């Protein structure tokens, strides 16, 4: 692998640009929404919108929802740890700081977690 040269082509730059627009756009729209809606409502709407988009993809791929409460427990734990808590804290923080600052602070996460 050390002898392999990696090149970034035009497609890669376009995908990176799209990612930055989508990522930064979420902070912008959260900043707009937080003026009118409470933070938990915004978090619920964001996650519900994502679930509504991803459920048909799951069905198209032939996957099914788990049956029984015990099968849902890991999903509940992951939802709380990876969605509810971080999104609630970010949106609550955006009630006090600008969305641009929130996005920059969020982008510094790898700096603090890579050690």
N, C-alpha and C positions, 0 to 999 in steps of 0.2 A: 504494500500500500504506500510505502514511502516514496517509491519511484513514480507514482501516478500523479499527473498534474491535473488539478481541478480548475475548471474555468467556469466563470459565471457568464451565461449568455443573456441575450435580450429577454427571453422567456422568464428566466430566473429573476431579473430585475423587475419585470412586470408583475410577477407573483408577489415579490416583496413589497412593491408599491400597493398592490391590492390589499395585502395583509395589513399594511400600516394604515390604510384608509379605513378598513373595517375595525381594526383595533382602536385607533384613535377616535373613530366615529362613535363608538360606544360610550366613551367618556364625554364627548360633546353632547350627545343626546341625553345622557344621564344628567349632565349639568343643566340642560334645558328643562327636563322633566322634574328635577328636584325642586324647582321653584314653585311647582303646583301640586306635587304629589308627595306623600310620605315615603321614606326610604324603603320600607318593607313592601309597599305596593309596587314600587318600581322593580324591586328584586323579583317579586312574584310574577309580574308581567314579563320580565325578561326571560325567566326560566320557563314560563308557560309558552311563550312564543317559540323558544328553542325546541321544547318538547313537541309542540304542534308541527314543527318542520321536520323533526327527526323521526317521529312515529311512523309516517308513511314510508320513509326510507327503510326503516326496520322491517315493516311488513313486506315491502317489495323484495327484500333480501331473504324472506322466509323465516325471520326470527319471531318469537312470540314473547309476550309478557310472562314473567314468572307466576306460578300458581301457588297460592298459600302465603300466609303472613311471614313464615320463617324464611321463605325465599326472597322476600322484599327487604328484610332487615339489613343486609349489606348495602343495598341501594339507598336505604334511608340514611345510614351512617355516612356513606360517601356524599350524599346530597347535602347533608348538614355541614360536613367538614370542607367540602370542595366548592359548594355553591352558596348556601345560605349565609354562613359566617363571613367568608371573604367578600361577597357581593354586598352584604348588609353593611360591613365596615367601610368599604369603598364608597358606597352611596351616602352613608351617613357622614363620612369625611368630606364629601363634595358639597355638603350643606354649608361648610365653613371655608373651603378653599376652592380655587378655580379648577375647572376641568382639565386645563392644560397642565397645571401643577400636579394634579392627581395622576394623570397619565405618565408624566415623567417619573414621579415617585414609584409608581407601579412598575415601570420599566427597570428600576434599579434593583428589583427583587433578586435577580441572579447574582448581583454583586455581594449581597448579604447572605445568600444561601449556598454559595459554591465553596465555602471553606470547609 
